[in-house]
Amino acid sequence: MAEENPLAHDAPHVPVLLRPLLRAVAPVSGTWIDGTFGAGGYARGLLNAGADKVIGVDRDPLAHDLARSWIGAFSGRLQLVQANFAQMDDLAEAVDGVVLDLGVSSMQLDRPDRGFSFMKDGPLDMRMSQAGDSAADLVNQLDETELADILFIFGEERASRRIAKAIVRARSLEPITTTLRLAEIIEGCLPRAKPGQSHPATRSFQALRIAVNDEYGALFQGLMAAERVLRPQGQLAVVTFHSVEDRMVKRFLQARAGQTGRANRYAPQAETPDPQFDLVTRKAIGPDAEELADNPRARSAKLRVARRTGAPAGGIDAKAIAMPQLKRPR
C-alpha cells in the first residue's frame, strides 16, 4: 500500500522533478526500472507512491555500495543491478514504467576523488562505471584534432581548437592528471568569466565526461531499449539537464508518436506505421519556484513523459534524433 506522502523518506536527497514526475505517471503500480539509480531517490519515490517493484540500474559501483544500508527496508521490492541502462531490456521481460535521470549525479559530482568537477582538486577520472578509459587517458593520448572534436561536438565549446592545442602543449611538458590542472589550462585559453557566468572549463569538462561515458550513445540505445521493455500502457519518464539531451529525447518521442510531420506538404501523405508512444507531456515540464529554492541545480532540468502503445517496437536512426557524433568514432 502506498504511503500518504511519496516523499516522506530518509533518502540522501530528493531528486529533481520527482513531484511532477509522480503526478504525470500516476497512478503508480506494477514493476518499474529506474535506469539511473544514483542515490535511489526516484526508486524510493516510486515504491512509496505504489510501485510493486523497482529494478534499480546503475553502472557506478558506488551507488550499489551506498544502497546497502537502506535497501532492506523495502523487503525485496527493490532489486539492484550493476549495468548500463542501455541494456535494460535484458533485465526484464516487460515492465510498467521506466524512469531516466540523465547526466552526472550529485553523488558523483560532490566527490573530488571521482574527478567530475573542477571545483576541488582530484584525479582526472570521470568514469561512471569506474572502468575503462578515464578523462586523463583521453586528454593525454588523443591527438589535437580528436580532442578538439570532442570539445566542440560534445561540449559546444567554440574555443575547442585553441583549448586542444593548449592541452597538447601542456602535456608535452608533464602528463595532465588532475582536475585543477586541466581547468587551469582551459582558463588560460578563455576570457575571465563575468559575474553570473559559468566557469570557463564547464563546457570542456562536460564534453570529456560525455566522451568517457559514451552518454549520448547510451541515451540513444537506452531510449530504444525502453521502447522494447515497456508493456502496452507502460510509461517512460526522462529528466534531462542540457539542451542536447532534451532535443534527443524530444525528437525520439515525437518520431515514435508519429508527430514528425512531412518535409514537403505538397507531397502525397506516406503511409506511416502505428506509433509506439502517445505523448503524455506535450511540452517539457521544468522546476517550479519551490524546487528552484530548494535545489538551484534543478534550473535546467526538463521532464518528458510518454505512454507505450501496443505497436511493435522498432528502430530509429541516430541522425533522426540529432544525436551528436564524432567524425572519427573512438
C-alpha positions in Angstrom: 0.0 0.0 0.0 1.4 3.4 -0.9 2.4 5.8 1.8 0.4 9.0 2.1 3.4 11.2 1.1 5.7 9.6 -1.5 8.5 12.0 -0.5 8.4 11.1 3.2 11.6 9.1 3.5 15.1 9.5 4.6 16.7 9.4 1.2 20.1 11.2 0.9 18.4 13.8 -1.4 15.2 14.4 -3.2 15.8 14.1 -6.9 15.0 16.8 -9.4 11.4 17.0 -10.6 10.3 14.0 -8.6 6.9 15.5 -7.6 5.8 16.5 -11.2 7.1 13.1 -12.4 5.0 11.2 -9.9 1.9 13.3 -10.8 2.5 12.7 -14.6 2.7 8.9 -14.2 0.0 8.5 -11.6 -1.3 6.1 -10.5 2.0 4.2 -10.0 1.8 0.4 -9.9 3.5 -2.7 -11.2 7.2 -3.1 -12.0 9.4 -0.1 -12.9 13.0 0.3 -14.0 15.0 3.2 -12.5 17.7 3.2 -15.2 19.9 5.8 -13.4 19.6 4.7 -9.8 22.2 7.0 -8.2 21.3 7.7 -4.6 18.0 6.0 -5.0 15.6 8.9 -4.8 13.5 8.1 -7.8 13.3 4.4 -6.8 12.1 5.3 -3.3 9.6 7.8 -4.6 8.1 5.2 -7.0 8.0 2.5 -4.3 6.4 4.8 -1.8 3.9 6.0 -4.5 2.6 2.5 -5.1 5.1 0.6 -7.4 5.1 -3.1 -6.5 8.8 -3.5 -7.5 11.6 -1.3 -8.8 14.7 -2.6 -10.6 17.4 -0.1 -9.9 20.1 0.0 -12.6 23.4 1.9 -12.3 26.8 1.2 -13.7 28.5 3.0 -10.8 29.6 0.6 -8.0 29.4 3.4 -5.5 25.6 3.6 -6.0 25.3 0.0 -5.0 27.6 0.3 -2.0 25.7 3.3 -0.6 22.3 1.5 -1.1 23.2 -1.5 1.1 22.5 0.4 4.3 18.8 1.1 3.4 17.7 -1.3 0.7 16.5 -3.9 3.2 13.7 -1.6 4.4 11.8 -2.3 1.1 11.6 -6.1 1.8 12.7 -7.3 -1.6 10.7 -4.8 -3.6 13.9 -3.1 -4.7 16.3 -5.1 -6.9 19.7 -3.6 -7.8 21.6 -4.4 -11.0 25.0 -3.1 -11.9 24.6 -2.4 -15.6 24.2 0.4 -18.2 20.6 1.4 -18.8 21.2 1.0 -22.5 20.8 -2.8 -21.9 17.7 -2.5 -19.6 15.6 -4.8 -21.9 18.0 -7.7 -21.0 17.0 -7.3 -17.3 13.2 -7.9 -17.5 10.6 -9.2 -19.9 8.1 -6.4 -19.7 7.7 -3.5 -17.2 5.1 -0.9 -16.4 7.4 2.1 -16.3 10.9 3.4 -17.0 12.5 6.5 -15.4 15.8 8.0 -16.5 17.6 10.9 -14.8 20.4 11.8 -17.2 23.8 13.3 -16.7 26.1 13.2 -13.7 24.6 12.7 -10.2 25.3 14.9 -7.1 26.7 11.8 -5.5 29.4 11.7 -8.2 29.8 15.5 -8.7 30.4 16.2 -5.0 33.2 13.7 -4.6 36.6 15.1 -5.7 38.1 11.6 -6.0 35.8 10.9 -8.9 37.2 13.7 -11.0 33.9 15.1 -12.4 34.3 18.6 -11.1 36.8 21.4 -11.3 35.7 23.0 -8.0 38.1 20.9 -6.0 41.3 19.1 -7.0 41.1 15.4 -7.7 42.3 12.8 -10.2 41.1 13.4 -13.7 38.8 10.4 -13.9 35.1 11.0 -14.8 34.3 7.3 -15.2 30.8 6.4 -14.0 31.5 2.7 -14.1 35.0 3.2 -12.7 36.3 1.0 -15.5 37.7 1.7 -19.0 39.5 4.8 -20.3 39.5 7.8 -17.9 39.4 11.5 -18.8 43.1 11.6 -18.2 43.6 8.8 -20.8 41.8 10.9 -23.4 43.5 14.2 -22.5 47.0 12.6 -22.6 46.6 10.2 -25.5 44.2 11.6 -28.2 45.7 13.8 -30.9 44.9 17.5 -31.1 42.1 17.1 -33.8 40.4 14.3 -31.8 40.4 16.4 -28.6 39.1 19.5 -30.5 36.3 17.4 -32.0 35.2 16.1 -28.6 35.2 19.6 -27.0 33.3 21.1 -29.9 30.8 18.3 -30.7 30.0 17.2 -27.2 30.6 20.4 -25.3 29.7 23.0 -28.0 32.9 24.8 -27.0 33.7 27.4 -29.6 37.3 27.7 -28.5 37.8 23.9 -28.9 40.8 24.1 -31.2 42.6 26.7 -29.0 42.0 24.6 -25.9 43.1 21.3 -27.6 46.3 23.0 -28.8 47.0 24.2 -25.2 46.3 20.7 -23.8 48.8 19.1 -26.2 51.4 21.7 -25.5 51.0 21.3 -21.7 51.1 17.5 -21.7 54.3 17.5 -23.7 55.9 19.0 -20.5 54.1 16.8 -18.0 51.1 14.5 -18.1 47.8 16.1 -17.2 46.4 14.0 -14.3 44.3 16.3 -12.1 41.1 18.3 -12.5 42.5 21.6 -11.3 45.5 21.4 -13.7 43.2 20.8 -16.7 40.9 23.6 -15.5 43.8 26.0 -15.3 44.9 25.1 -18.8 41.4 25.8 -20.1 41.1 29.0 -18.2 44.3 30.3 -19.8 42.6 30.0 -23.2 39.4 31.9 -22.5 38.4 35.3 -21.2 37.8 35.6 -17.4 34.2 34.7 -16.6 32.0 37.7 -15.7 29.7 37.6 -12.6 26.9 35.1 -13.1 28.6 33.3 -16.0 29.6 29.7 -15.8 33.2 28.7 -15.2 35.4 28.7 -18.4 36.0 25.0 -18.0 32.4 24.0 -17.8 31.8 23.0 -21.4 35.1 21.2 -21.8 34.6 19.1 -18.6 31.1 18.3 -19.8 32.4 17.2 -23.2 35.1 14.9 -21.7 32.6 13.4 -19.3 30.2 12.6 -22.2 33.0 11.1 -24.2 34.4 9.0 -21.4 31.0 7.5 -20.6 29.5 7.5 -24.1 26.5 9.3 -22.7 24.8 10.1 -26.0 25.3 6.6 -27.3 23.8 5.2 -24.0 20.8 7.6 -24.3 20.2 6.6 -27.9 20.4 2.9 -27.1 18.5 3.3 -23.8 15.5 5.0 -25.4 15.1 2.1 -27.9 15.7 -0.4 -25.0 12.9 1.3 -23.0 10.6 1.0 -26.1 11.3 -2.7 -26.2 10.9 -3.4 -22.5 7.7 -1.4 -21.8 4.4 -3.2 -21.9 1.4 -1.5 -23.6 0.3 1.4 -21.4 3.7 1.4 -19.7 5.2 4.9 -19.2 8.6 6.4 -20.0 9.7 9.4 -18.0 13.0 11.2 -18.8 14.7 14.0 -17.0 17.4 15.9 -18.9 19.7 18.7 -17.8 21.0 20.2 -21.0 19.6 21.1 -24.4 21.3 18.4 -26.5 19.9 15.5 -24.4 16.4 17.2 -24.2 16.5 17.6 -28.0 17.3 13.9 -28.5 14.5 12.8 -26.1 12.0 15.2 -27.7 12.8 14.1 -31.2 12.7 10.4 -30.3 9.3 10.7 -28.6 7.9 12.8 -31.5 9.1 10.3 -34.0 7.8 7.3 -32.1 4.5 9.1 -31.6 4.2 9.8 -35.3 4.4 13.6 -34.9 7.4 14.4 -37.1 5.3 15.9 -39.9 6.1 16.0 -43.6 9.2 17.6 -45.1 7.1 18.6 -48.2 3.5 19.5 -47.5 2.6 19.1 -51.2 3.9 15.5 -51.4 1.3 12.7 -51.0 0.8 11.5 -47.4 3.0 8.5 -47.0 1.8 5.5 -45.1 3.2 5.5 -41.6 3.4 2.7 -39.1 1.3 2.8 -35.9 3.0 4.9 -33.3 4.9 3.2 -30.5 4.2 6.0 -28.0 1.5 8.5 -27.1 2.8 11.8 -25.6 1.7 12.4 -22.0 3.5 15.8 -21.8 3.2 17.9 -25.0 5.8 20.3 -23.6 8.7 19.7 -21.3 8.0 20.3 -17.6 10.5 22.4 -15.7 11.0 23.1 -12.0 8.7 25.4 -10.0 9.8 28.2 -7.7 9.8 25.9 -4.7 12.1 23.4 -6.2 14.5 26.0 -7.5 14.7 27.5 -4.0 15.5 24.0 -2.6 17.9 22.9 -5.3 19.5 25.5 -7.7 20.9 22.6 -9.8 17.3 22.0 -11.0 17.2 25.2 -13.0 18.0 23.5 -16.3 16.0 20.3 -15.7 13.3 19.2 -18.1 10.9 16.3 -17.8 9.2 14.5 -20.7 6.7 11.6 -20.3 5.2 9.3 -22.9 3.0 6.2 -22.7 3.7 3.0 -24.7 1.2 1.8 -27.2 0.6 -1.8 -28.4 2.6 -1.2 -31.7 5.7 -3.4 -32.1 9.0 -1.9 -31.1 11.3 -0.8 -33.9 14.5 1.1 -34.6 15.4 4.7 -35.4 18.5 6.3 -36.9 20.7 8.3 -34.6 20.6 11.2 -37.1 16.9 11.4 -36.9 17.0 12.5 -33.2 20.0 14.8 -33.7 22.5 12.7 -31.7 25.9 14.4 -31.8 28.5 12.0 -33.2 32.3 12.3 -33.6 33.7 12.5 -37.1 36.1 9.7 -36.2 34.4 7.4 -33.6 36.7 6.3 -30.8 
